[in-house]
Structure formats: structure tokens, C-alpha cells
Amino acid sequence: MKVTVVGGGIAGLTCALSLHSAGFEPRVYEAARTIEAVGVGINLLPHAVRELSGLGLERELDSVALPPARLSYRDRAGEVVWEEPLGRAAGYRWPQYSVHRGALQMLLLSAVRERLGPDAVRTGLLFERYEETSGGVRAHFLDRSSGLPVTDDADVLVGADGIDSAVRARLFPHEGPPKGNGVHMWRGVASHPQILDGRSIVVAGGTPGAKFVAYPIEDPATSGGDALVNWVLEVRHEPSAAPAEGPGRRVTAAEARAGLSPWRLPWIDLTAVAERSSAIFEYPMLDRDPLPRWSYGRVTLLGDAAHPMYPMGMNGGSQSVVDTRVLAWCLARDDDPVTALRRYDRMRRPVVNAIVLANRDLGPEEIIARAEEHGAALPTGRAQSIATHYKKLGGATVAQVNGDSPWTVRAVAADRE
């Protein structure tokens, strides 16, 4: 079976690896002329690491990523509100990883080219439209270098092209732009001495628009001192307001220092963070309304193209990885691609749609928001209940993750229908 994958980001590349591992022939088409190691930090939760390990990437992941040991919610003074262990420290069979997004994408790209061949990923091709044929689906692209049209015939078309997905726009032409909540994120990566124990993800503050996030994406023990730290400062604008220069506006070091100046966090030098960041960019916090369907005939969506979500609970990228594995599993189970895509839709869409809506209600960060409102940490039982409920939504409790094997074709079982 041939599969056209639109989008060469983390979701699209993982999709190609998942499909190839199931015996299919995927081809990836990316609009950017080159795929480069850009971006900031991302977290992969244990249920995603389980799937990437199932693809044989465990050693490569461990070489570029850092396994955090705890999540620490703190108030604006830097005092602890709630903490919980992460990854293997929490009892998972797989670690959680914090990693530079660019490093992860390069790892996946290298694996795709090694396993599928150097031409498995084609760049500079802008998706325009598709049409279903008598025995498949034909995708139409524009070659950005030559200006010439390019077509690709396959059995299935997968839209993995992000929050502004061109494939999704063909399925839902009247949807409109993504929705914002008025919060904008200043994101950067800086070299900094160890924060706390060097293995913590720290979220300080309270409600969206009044938070600071920091976590290491490099091990100071191996880097010889300072290590790369991913950081995010949330600032609030009117819901309709956008950065004057559009998404991805570059924030100056002076502007970042001014934005960080009201914060008093004793365990991090915020001035150094602002000044040592090679680049700081501003992005609006956006999502889209959950869709009633992802799959139409031989066409489907996954990742941010299917379920862009607010970054609460570190779940967006992880759920995208799981999407790709379940999709490959479904296609391997059914001879009819249309039936397989319907099955994939039924299995994944309700789960991830629930996470999208939960993230609008703060997700697990309700713990820190409620603590800020009340001026004190929540009772332990209440905080634990919020955290556990959120994990259950995504199938991410210790029992759920450890109780399952990865979604490989070899592990097909009747109880997974």
C-alpha cells in the first residue's frame, strides 16, 4: 500500500516510520525547501516514548534528550505548590524526555532516510488539492523552485501538516483561522547553570498569561557545566490581538528582560536567560475546535492537523506520535483503506478531542491556577485528583501505559478493537 504523507514535521516523519514498520510504502512531501534543526523544547511523555521505542529509536532518543524526573508547580515567588515524579521515577516502564524540537526532527529525518531511502522525503512541494480516483487518491503539489505542478498517486493520503493544515482546509473549507485565548508565548533556549536538581520541569505562576516555564533539554553532567534550558514566558493580549509582525515575531533581549523583570524566582537568573538566548520568538496560544470527523474516504488527518491544542500538560506532540502508530495498526488490520481510516477515526478522535477541550479548561495546570486564586496550595488529594483525571483522558496513567505494549503490527490483539 502506498501512502502520501503531507508534512515533514515530527508527526509526518513519525508517520512515515510507523507506516514503513507496518510494511507500507510512505512518501513524505514537505512545503519547506529544507528541513532544518530549528525550534525550542518539546516534551515526550512515556506513552509516546513507548511508541518511539517500538520503532527502534530508544537509543537515539536517549542520546539527544534528557529524562526529567519531576514536575514542579510553583507560585510567583518560586515556592512549591505541587510536585509529582515523572517517567521512570513515577513507575513508568519508559522514560519521559525533554528534547530540542530540532534535534528530535533531525533524528526522525535521519531514520526515515536510512530506512526508506534518501528520496523518501521530498521538500519544496506545496500541497494544493487532492482528488479520489477509482482505486486511490491523487495529491497535487506545486514545486516551489520550478513553479511546476507535481502529482502523486497513492492508496491513502494523510494530512500531517500542522495547525494551518492545507489538507484540513480542503476537508473543512469554511473553518476559518485557529482560535486564540489572548495569551502569547515568548519562547527561547538559553545556556544556564543547573536549575534545582537539573531534572525538573518547572511551571511557575498561575493562570494562562501569568506563567513562566523552564526545563533543561541538555544534561549539564555531559555538557561540562551550563546546559541548554528551554523557557517560556506567557504574556496576555486582547483575544483578538496578534503580534504586530505576525506569529514568530522576534523578541529582543531588552524586551525579554523587561517582561521577565517582575518575576522573582530564586533558582534561576532571568536576566541571564534573556541575554543568553540566541533567539526569542513570540507565538500566540492557539487551537481549533474539535472536528466531527478526521477521515473522509481515503483521506485522514493526524497530529496538529487533526487536533491542535493549547500547550497544557505537554500532550500535543505525544498524542501525535500515538496517532501515527494507531493509524499504521489500523491500515495493517483491514484490507480496505476506507474501513481502516474509519476505525482509526473512531479510536483516536474522541480521545484527543477530549484532551483539546480539557486543555481549554487548563488541563493539569488547573492545580497551579486554583492555588493562585486561593493564595495557597490545594489539598494533596484534590491536586492528585486533577492530575490523575487528566492522565486518564489520554490513556497516560502508569497502569494504562505499562499495561499495553506498543502499537506494532506484530502486537495486534482482539482486545484493542
N, C-alpha and C positions, 0 to 999 in steps of 0.2 A: 504494500500500500504506500502510495506517495502522498506526502503531506506538505503543503506550503505553510510556512510559519512567517507571519508578518511581524517584524520587530526583533532586533538583535540585542535587547537588553537582558537582564538577569532572567526574566520569565521566558523570553523567547529562546535563549540559549539552553536553559534547563529543559524546556520543552523538547528541543531537538535531541538532547541527550536521552531523555526519557523515552521518546519515540524510537530512537535508534536501539536502545536497550531492549525494546519490545519487538524488534525485528522489522521496523518500518523504515521508509526512506524519506526523512525530512529534509527540506531545504529552507534556509533562513534568508529573508530579504529585509535589509535594514536601510532606512532612508538616509542616515548619515553617511557621508563619504568615507569616513574612517571610524573605527571603534577604538576609543582611547580610554585610558585609566583615569577617568575624572569622577568627581563627586566627593561625598563625605562618608560618614559612617553608616552602617546598617547592622541590625541585629538579626541573627538567625536563631529561632527558638528550637528546642530539641526535636519537635515534630518535623521541622524542616531539615535539620541536620540528619535525622534518621533517614530521610528520603535521599539526601545527597550522598550519605554513606552507602545507601543501597545502590547508588550509581557508581560506587567505587572511588569516591572523591574524598574520603575521610582523611587520608594522609596529606593531600594537597591543601585541604581546608585548614588543617592543623598547622601547616607551615606558614600561612598568611594571616591567620586570625587569632584572636585572644579569647579564651574562655572565661567570661566573668563568673564570679562566684556568688554575688548577691546584688539585689536591687534595694536601693536605699532611698526612700521618700523623706524629704526634709523640708522644714519651713524656711522662710526667707532669711532667717538668722543662721541657717545651716544645721539646726538641731534635728535629730531623728524624729520622724513621725511614724514611720512603719518600715520594717525591713523583712526581707524574705530571701532564702537561698535560691540560687539559680543553677540550672544544668545538673551536672553530676552531684553537686553539693546538695541539691534538693531531692536526690534519689533517682533522677532520670538515668537511663542506660546510655544516653547520648548527651554530649555537652551542649550548652548554648554558646554561640560565637558572636563576638563583636569584630567587625572587619571593615576595612575601607571598601566602599562600593566598587571603586575602580579596580582594586586588586581582585575582588570576587568576580567581576565581569571578565577580566583578563584570564583568570583561572578557568572559567567556563568556556570562554572562546578558544583557549588552547586545547581543552579537552574535546570540544566539538571538531576542531580541525584535525586533531590527531586521530579521532575515532571515525569521523565521517568523511574526511578528506579536506584538502585545502580550499576547495571550491564550495564547501557546504554552506558557507555564509557569504552572501553577495551584498555589497554595500553600494550606497549611492542610488538606490532604487526606491522611488516614492510610490507607495500604493495608491491607486486611483479608484479602482472598482473591481467587481467580480461578476461572473455570471455562472449559473449552474448549467452544465451540459448534460447530454443524455447519460453519460457514465461518470461524471465527476464535476469539477469546478475549475473555472479558468480565472486566474487573477491577472489584472492588468497593472503594470507599473510604468513609471516614467524614469528613464535613465537621466539622472541629474547632470551627468557630464556631457552626454551627446545630445540630449533632448529627444531621443528616440523612444518609441514605445517598446516595452518588453512584456511578454506574456508567459505564464507558467500554468501548465495543466497538472492537476493532482486529483486525488480522491477526496481530500479534505482540505479545508482552509481554516487556519487558526489565527485569530487576531490577538497578538500579544504585544500590541504597540502602544501601551500606556494609557494614561488618563485622557489624552486627547486622541484616542484611537480612531484612525480613519476607517477601520473595519466596523467598529461600533457605530460610527456616523452613517455608514451605509445601511446598517440594520435599523437604526433609530435616527432618521434624518432630521427630526424636529425636536430632538432632545435639548439642544442649546448647550451653553458652556458649563463647566464644572461649577459647583456651589461652594462659596466660602463662608466662613463664620466670623470674618473680620480680624482673624489672627494672622500675623505674618511671622515667619521664622527666619532669623538670622543664623546662618549655619556656617561653621568653619572647622578647620582641623589645625591644631597648633602643637608644637613640641613643648612639653611641660613636665616638670618633675612629678613623681608618683602622687596620685590623688588617693587619699585614705589608704586602703590596703593595696591599691594598684589592680584590684579585681572587682571594682564596684561600678555599677551603673547608678548615677545619682540624678534624681529629679527633685529640684527644689522649687518652692513657691506654693502654688495652689491651682487656681482656675486657669483655663487657657487664656493666653495673653499676659500671664504673670508667672512665667515659669522659666527656669534655667536647667538645662540638661547637660551632663558631661559624662563621658566614659572613655576609657583607653581603647585604642584599636591596635596597639603595639605593646609588646612586653618590655618594660624597662630593664628587666634582667638580661635580655638578649640584645637590646639596643645600646647598652652601656651607659645608662643614666636617664636623661629625659626620654620621653616616649610620646608618640602621637596620641593626642586626645581629641575626640570628636566633641563638639559643643554646639548647643542650640540655645538661643535666647528668643523667647516669644514676645512680640510686641503687638499691641492691638490698634487697629484702624477701624474706621466705619466699615460695616459689612460690604458695602459696595465699592470701597476704595481699593485701589490696586497700586503697587509701586509705580512711581512716576515713569520709570524706564521699563515697566513690564516685569513679569516673573524672571528671576535670575539677576535682578539688579545687583551690581557690585556695591557693597557697603565698605566705606573707608575705615581704616583703623581708628581714626579720630571719632567717627560716628559710633563705632562699636564701643570705644572706651566710654563715651557719653551714655550710651544705652545701658552699659554694664555698671556704671558708677553708683546707682542707688543700691546695688546688691552688696551685702556684707557676708561673704562665705569664707570662713577662716581657713578652709582646707584647699583653697585654690587662689592663685594670683590672677585675678580677672584682667588686670592691666596687661600682664604678660600674654595672656590668652589672646587678647585683641591685637597686640603688637606682633606676636609671633605667627599669626595665621597668614599663610601665603595668599589666601583669598577668602573673602567672606561674602556670601550671597544671600539675598532676601527672596523668600518664596512664600506665597500665600498658602494658608492651610485650606486645602480643597478636598472635596469628594464629589460623588454623584449619587443620585437616588438609586436604590437597588432596582435592578431590572426584573421584569416578569419572566424573561427567557434569556438564555445566553446562546442557545443552539437553534439554528434555522436551517433545515436540510443538512447540507454537508459543510456548513459554516458554523464556527463557535468562537467563543471568547475565553480568555483566561488572564490571570494577573490583574494589573491595574486597568486593563481594557475592560474587564468584566466587573471589578469591584474596587475602584479607588476608594480609599478610606482615610479618615483623619489618623495621624500617627500616635494613637493611644495604644499602649500595650504591645508595641513593637511587632505587630502582626502582619502588616501588609506584604512584605517580601516573603515571609514564611508561608503564608497561605498561598501565594503564587507558586511556590515550589511544590506544595502539595497538589495544587491544581494540575500541574503538568504530569505528575505521576498517576493521578487518578484517571486523567484523560487517556494516557497510554494504556492503562489497565483496561479501561472500557473498550477501547478500539481493539485490543487483543482478544477480548471476550466475545465480541459479536462480529459476525461476518459482514453484516450490513452497517456501513459507517453512520447512516442516519439514525439507526437504532442505538448505536454506541454513543453518539453525541447526545441523544435524549437521556440515556442512562447517566452520562457524565453530568448533564444539567441537573437532573434530579438529585444526584448525590452531593454535588458541591454547592449549587446556588443557594439553597435555603441556609446552609451552614454559614457561608461567607456573608450573605445578605444580613444575617442576624448580627454578625460582627460589625459590619458597616454602621448599622443603627446603634449598636452598643457603644461604638466609638463616638458617635454624636452625643451620647449621654456620658462621655468621659471615660468609659471603659473602666479598667482597674484604677485609673487616676482619680476616680471618684473618692478614693481614700484620702488623697492629699488635698483635694478641693474641699471636702467636708471638714477636714481638720482645720483648714484655713478659716472657713466660715465660723467654726465653733471656738477657735482660738486654742485648741488642744487636740492631742492625738485621739483618734477614735478608739473605743474599746477594742481590745485584741480580737474578740470574737466577731465583731462587726467588720473590721478590716479584713479578716481572714475570709469571711463570707463573700465579700465583694470580690476579692482576688480569685477565690475558687470558682465562683459563678462565671466569671469571665473566661477562665481557662476551660471550663466545661463547654462553653459555647463553641469554641474552636477545636474541641477534641484534644486539648493540650494539657490535661492533668497528668500527673505521674502515672496513675493507673491506666489512663487511656493510651498514652504514648508507649509505655513499656508493655502493655498488653497486646500490642499489634506489632507485626513485622512490617518492613517497608512494602510499599505498593508495587512490588515487582510482579511481572507476569508469571514467574515461577511460583509466586506465593498466592495465586488465585484460590479463594476459598468460598464456599457457598454462603457462609455467614456474612460475607461482605456485599451481598446484593442489596 
